[in-house]
């Protein structure tokens, strides 16, 4: 079980997270199987089922971060933590009425047994203490709704029977997709440099994780989505949303099957190998230029047409060239992110050091790009750059 001693720290906090998942069983499996270093004292399902995962005597691994100096872990030591299943993803991260009733009952029960002086949502840890990491968790109204529902009087609550975790539950990683579709998706992810596993049509945890990350990088999954290798309804809905661009016209129910598989094969067919650095753009000591191809490049072209940097007659063919690069330089120059001193000082369609750094800075300023500004823009940088263009 993924847990640690509380080291004598007294519980004085009730800490609420959401699962960023619509599959409570899969979340529990993730915790007890050890596939990801995460756990909680309790989970609550959409039906209001309460599951004890880590005994209250122990600290669960819920809020820790490798970048906050141990502050998130310290909050976990003093907290009873609960992960609540979502009914939907961003931006609302809805939690069912049944789950909220169980959450309020659990909160009152914990308050009757501990001197709880703090009620926090995950997002409060970063806002108040710079603990854990920035997040929307557990949704915009969850904590305020909990306070109202629980009321001010602390009484021992009539809780549902705690369900101990007997062992991992089976996870259907294939999630209704055909073997042909899964093989095509693995090959596409491999061509993108994202997947190095077996290309065998067995879309297991590693394949799902890489697909989740791709969907997240390109805006089909929210920035707050937990990439955990476990397929759930939110992930399935993202697959279907992507599929609508490639012929899928079925139900948007978050459960890919049938026609979704054909659309995923069609998507995979558009993913060509990444356009490598060419001799026209020699790599410097601390920068390198890379261009996307296929649908990503077409999105970049359409976005540039959309802001008027390219004419309406420009051919959207998925192949970026000097005309596009010059338009990119002009855009970066207008935004103040194109450092001519780090380039050759001209708008000439040759993307050099200043253009590479400038593109990433533009993506960070306007496209929610969270990655490094390192002069080596690749797929996530392009995703942020394109999003920034689309917002203009």
N, C-alpha and C positions, 0 to 999 in steps of 0.2 A: 504494500500500500504506500502511496506517495504522501508521506507526512513527516513531520519533524517534532521534537519536543517543544513545548512552549517556553522552556527554560525559566520556569517560575513566574512568567509574566501573567498578570491577572487579566481575565477577560473583562473589557469594559466597552466593547464596540460591536455593533452589528453591521456587517459589510455586505452590500448587495451588488452582485454582478448579473449581467445577462449572458446567455450562452452564445449569442450570435449564431444560433442554430435552431432549427425547428425539429430536432431529433434528440430528445432527452436520453434515450437509450444509447445512442452513439456517443453522446457526451460522457455518460457514465463509463462506457467501454474505453474511451480515451483516457479517463482518469485511472481506471483499475488495471489496464493493460500495460501501462508504462510507456506507450508509444509517444507520449508527449509529457514533459515534466509539468503537469498541472493537476490540481485536484481542488476540492472544496469540502467543507464539512457536510453540506447538504446540496442536493439539486431538487428542483421543483418542475414538474412537467406541466404542459398546457392543461391537462385534465385535473391538476391539483395534487398529483401524486408526490409525496415527500419521500426522498431517499437519503438515508444516512450513508455517506461515502467515507468520511474520515471522522472518527470519534471526536467528540468535543474536547477531550483531554489533550488532543494534539493540534498542532498548527497545520492547516492545509496549505498547499502550495498554490495560492490563488492570485496573489497580487505582486509577486516578486518580479524584479527586473534586474538585468545585468548592468543597467546603465544609471541606476538611481542611488547608488551608494548603499544599498541594503534597506532603504526606507520602506519600500513596499513589503519586504519580508517582515520587517519590524511591525508593520500594521497587521499583517496576518497573525502574528503571535498573540496579539491582544484582541483578536476578532473571532466571532463566529461568522463564517463566510457561507454564502449561498449563491449558487448559479441557477438562474431561472430561465427556462426554455422560452423562446420567442415564438409568437404567432406569425410574425413577418419580419423582414429585414429593414434596412435603412429606407427612409430617414426616421420612421416612427419607432422601430424596434418594439412593436406591440407585445404586450404580455396579457394573457387571457384573464378574465375575471376570476376563474377558478384558481389559477396560479396566484393571483393577487390575494385572494382570501386565505389560501394556505400560507403565503408569505407573511401576512398580517398575524395569523395565528401563531406561526413560528416565532415571529418577532416578540409578541406578547409573552409567549412561553419562555423565551430566552431572558427577557427582562424580569420575569418572575423568579428566575434562578441565579442571575448574575446582576451585579450593579452596573448596568449598561448606561453609559452617559453619552455615547456617540452613535448616531445613525448616519452612515455614509453610503453613497454609491461609489462605484469604482472611479468615476470621473472626478469625484471630490478629492481623491488622494493626490492627484497631480495639481489640481487647482489650489488646494490648501497647503500641501506639504511638499510638492514636487516629488511625490512618491509614485512608484509604478511607472506609468507612461501616459501621454495624452490619449484620451479615448472618449467616445460618446456613451460608453457603457455606464449605467444600465438603461439607457433611453431617457428622453427629456423629462418625463413626468413621473417616473417610477417611484422615486424616493418620496416626493411630495404626496403622491397618491397613497403610499404606504403609511405615511404619518397620519393622514386623514382617516384611512380605513382602520388603523390600529387604535386610534383614539389615545387619550391621555392617561387612562386608567390602566394600571398594570395588573393583570389577573392571569392565573394559570389557564392556558388555553386548552380547549378540547381538540387536540391535534389528531390527524389521521395516524394510523399505526406506522411507525418508522419501518421502512423496508430495507433491511440490510442487503448489501451487495454480495451476492453469492459468487459471482465470477463474471468474466467478460461476456458480453452478448455478441451474437454474430452480426457482422456488418456486411450489407450487400453492396460491395464496392462497385459492381457492374452497373447497378442502378438502372436496369432496363435497357441499356445500350447493347447493340449487337457486337459480336466479336469483330466483325469487319470494321465497324465504326470505331471501336476502341483501338484496334490496330492502326487505323488511319490517324487517329488523334495522337497516339504515341509517336508515330513517325513524324507528324507535324511538329510536335513539341521537341523532338530530337533535332529536326532541321533548324528550329529556333534556338538551339543550344541550351534548352531548358531541361531536357530529360536524357539521362545517360543509362537508364535501366534496360531491361530486356524488351525488345519490340516483339511481343508475343500475343498481343490482343487481350492480355489479362490485366485489366485496368484496376490494379490494387492500390494500396495506400500511397505509394510513391507517385504513381501516375495521377491519381486524384489530386494530390498536393500540388503537383506542377500545373495541372489544369486550373485549380483554384487560384494559384498565384497569377497565371496568365489572365484569368477573368478579372481578378482584382486589379491588376496593373492597367487593364484597359477599360475599367469603369463598370464592368458588368456585376461586380461584387463591391460592396462598400469598403471604404478604407479601413473601417473598423472590423471587417470580417476576419474571423480566426481561420487561418490556413492550417488545417489539422489533418488533412488526408481522409476525412470522414465525409462521405456524401450525405447531404441533407436536402430538405426542400428548398432552402434559399439557394444552394448551389445548383440544384436541378432547375430552378426557375432561371438562373443566369444562363445555363446551357440552352434552355428553350429560347430565351431572349436573343442570344447569339444566333440560334438556329433560324429565327425569323428573317434574318438577312440572307439565308441560304435555302429558302424554300419551305421552312416549317410553318404550317398554318393551323396546327392543332391546338389543344387546350394548353393554357398557361397555368398548369397545376403543380409545377415543381417536381414532376415525376417523369423524367425522360423515358421514352420507349417508342417503338414503331417508327413513325415518321421523323422523330427527332434524330434517330440514328442516321438516316439518309442526309439530313441537313448537316450533321457533324462530318460526314464523309465529304460533303461539298465544301464545307469550311476548310477541312484539312487539305483539300486539293489546291486551295489558293495560297497555302503557306509554302513559299519557295525557300530554299536555303538563304540565309542572310547574305546581303551584299557585302563582300569583304572589302577591306581597304585596298585601293588600287594604287598603281604607281603615280597617278596624278595627285594623290593626297598622301604624301609620305608621312609616316608617324613621327611625331617629335618625341622628346624624352619624357614629356609628361602630358601628352594629349594624343588623341587618335580620332579619326573621323570614320563613322560607320553609317550606312544608310539602310533603312528597311526596304522591303519589297512587298509585292502582292497587295493585299487589302490594307495593310497598315500604310504603305506608301500612297495608295489611292486616297485614304482618309486625309493624309497630310496634304495632298494636292487639292482636294476639295476644300479643305479648311483654308488654304491660302487663297483660293479663288473667292471664297466666302468673304474675306476681308478686303478684296479688291487688289491684292498684290499680284495676282495672276489674272489674265483676261478670261472672259467667259469662253473664249474659243480655245483655251489651253486644253490639250488632250490629256484626260485622266487615264493614264495607262499603267500606273504602278511602278514606273521607272523614273526616278528622280534624276535630274541632270543639271547642267549649268544654269539654265533659266530659273529652275526652282531654287537652286542654291543662292542665286543673286537675290531672289525675292525674300529668301530667308534672311540674308544679310541686311536688306533694307528694313525688314520687320524688327530685327534685333537692334539695328541702329536707332530706329524711332523709339523703341522701348528703353533705350539706354543700357542695354545689356551687351552690345557688341563692342568689344574693346579693340579698337583699331590698332592700338599700340602692340597688341599681342598677335596681330594678324599682319597683312601686308599693306594695310592702310587704304585699301580700295574696296569698293563694291564690285567684285569681279567674278563671282560665282565659284571662287576657290575657298572652300571652308578650311581654315587653318586654326591655329590655337585659339585666337580670340573668338572665332565662331563657335568652336566646340564648347568653351566655357560659357559663352553667351547664351547658347541654346539651352544648356542646363539651368542657367540662372533664370531665363525666361520661363522655363517649365516650372521652376520653383515659385516664381513670382505670380504666375497666372494659372498654372495647371495643377496645383497641389502636388507637385513632384517632391517626394520626401527623401530622395536618394542623395548621394554625394555630388558635390560640384567638383569633379575631378578631371574634367577635360576629356573624358572618354564616354560620350553619350551613346548609349545603346537603347534597347527596347523601351525600358521604363522611362528614360529621358524623352524619347520620341512621343510616348503616350502623353506625358505631361505637356510637351510642346504643342501637340495637336489639340489637346483640351484647352490650352491657353488661347490658341488661335480661334477655336470654336466659341470661346467666351467673349471675344472682342466684338 
